[in-house]
Amino acid sequence: INAEYGDKTGTQKEIPIILVILNGGPNSATACLEAVKEDIPLLVIKGSGNSADVIARAHNCSIIRGGRRVLTPDGKKLVEEEMDNQFKDLPRSQKEEILSTITGEIKVIPLNLHLHRINRSDTKLCPNCETEDETVEHLLARCPATAQSRYLMLNDYYFANLTAIFEHNSLSSIINFARSTGRLEREEIGHTSGVT
């Protein structure tokens, strides 16, 4: 898409992409999974029926446990019921495949401030600089340990806040910088992506 919409000088422009699930058939769950893997944001229209309602129900019936988003036992039953309601004529094997795609676990990497709040870290401090609580804003905008990388990738050593970063940089540049810090590395365990 970006190559198709370059300007007249041949400079390519980055076109923002978002996946919208409005109603949606059985293949929408797979499309959602692929979007999550590619860091494409999702907008699921709850109440529009079919896959959108199943995905919305799965999200609403899940919790974060051990750094992963998982369905609660009661939630799994509710999502299965929603699946049966939305896809009455679909064979059981296909329903199970869609359900397993929608409810795949996602690995999230909470930062130390959050981990400290839930008693999973002894410190709130950033492990890279140990000067400030480790928050998303600290990681992306201010951590002195990543200032050189920030300058090379985002064209400035420090930013006042997250808004300043997003005003001056593309989403892909920000994601690449965040990954370069090493704090967002995901441990691949089976189905590591899901709809959140």
N, C-alpha and C positions, 0 to 999 in steps of 0.2 A: 504494500500500500504506500509506504513512504517513498519508494522509487517512482511510483506513478504520480505523486503529488509534489514533486520538486518544483522549485520556482524557475523562472525563465533563464536564470544564470546557471542552471544545472545544480544548484545547491539543494540538497534534500532537506525536507522539513519533517520533523517527527510528528506523526499523527497520533494523538491519544486514542487508545482503544479500550472499550469496556464491553463486556458480554452481558446482554440483557436477556433474562429468562422470563418470558411472558407466556404462560401456559406451557407449551413445550411437550414434545413426545418423548418416547423412551431414550432416544439418543442425546437428549439435553443433559442428562446426568454425566455422560461421558464427556460432552463438550465442557461442562463445568469443571470436571477433574482436570482436563487439559489446560483450561484457562488458569486454574490455580497453580499448576506446575509451571506455567509461563509467566506468573506474576501479573496476570490480567485481572483487573477488578471485576467483580460480579455484582449485578443488580438483579435480585430475584423479586418478582412481583407476586407477593403472597395474595392468595385469593383469586388468582387468575386460572387456577386449575392445573391438573396433570403434574408434570415434573416440577413446576414452580412451587406448588403446594407441598409436594413431598420433600423437596429441598428445604423449604422454609420450616417445615415441621422438624426435619432432622436437625437443623441449626438450633431451633428453639428447645429441643429435647436433649441437647448435648451440654457437657460441662468440660472444663479443663481439669484433667487429672494427670499428674506426673509430667506436665509439659505437653500433653496431647489433648486434642479435643475428641471426646468420646461420647457415645450415646449412653444415657443412664439406662438401667434395665427396663424401667417403665417406658422410657423414651423409645427404646427399640421396638417395643410392642405397639406404641402409638404410630411410629413411622411405618411399620408393617401394615397396620390397619389403613393408614392414609394411602399407602401403595395399592392395597386391595381395592379401596374406593375409587382411586383415580384410573387404575388400569385393570378394570374388571376382565377384559377379554384377553389379556396377555398371559402366555403360559407361565406357570410357576417358576421354571428355570430362568426365564428372562427377567421376571420380577426380582428374583434373588440376585441376579447379576447387577441390575440397576441399584438395588438396595446396597449391595456391597460397594459399588462405586460411590454412591452418595455418602455412605457412612464411613468411608475410609478414614483412618486416623491421620491427623496432621501433627507434625512435630513443631512445637513453637519454642523459641528460646527466650524465656523471660530474662530481663536484666536484673542486676543485683538488688536494686531497690525493691522490686516486686518479690524476688526470691527471699529477701530478708523479712518482708511482711508476712510471708507464709512459712517462716521458720525453715527455709531450705538453704539459707546462706548466713554465715556469721557476720557478714558485712554488707552495708548498703553501697559501699564505695566502688567506683570503677576499678576493675582489676588492672587496666592499662596504665592509669596515672595515679590512682589512689588519692585524688585531690577533691573529688566531688561525688555525690551520689550518682550511681549509674542509672540514668534515665535515657529515653530515646533522644530527648533534646541534647543532653550532655554528649551522648555518643556521636550524634550527627553534627552538632553545631560547635561544641566547645572543647572536647577532650584534647589536651595538649599532646598526648601521645600519638594522635593521628593527624596533627596539624599539617604536616608535610604532604601526606596523602590527600587531605582535604583540599589543599592548595592546588595540587596537580590534577585532581579530578573534578573539583567544584569551583576552582578559580579564586578561592579565598582561604586564609588560614583559619578564620573564626567567623561565625555568624551570630547575630544577636539572639535569634530564636528560630524555630522551625519554619515559620512563615517566610523569613528572609531566605532560607535555603530554597524553598519551593518557588519563590518569586523569581529566583535567578538561575535555576537549574532545571533540566528535564528530569522527569521521573526516572528514566533509565539510568541517568548519571548518578542520581541519589541512591538508587538501588545498588548500582555497581560499587559506589563508595561504601555503603553499609556492609556489603559482602566483604569488601577488602579489609574491614576491621577485624575479621575473624570471629566476631561475636555472634554472627547469625548462621554459622555452619550448621547444617541439618544432618542428623544421624539417620541414614536410610534404613528403615525397618519396614519391610513389606510394603504395604500401601501407606506411604507417608504423606500423601496429600488428600485433602478432603474439602468439603464445602464449609466455609465458615462465614 
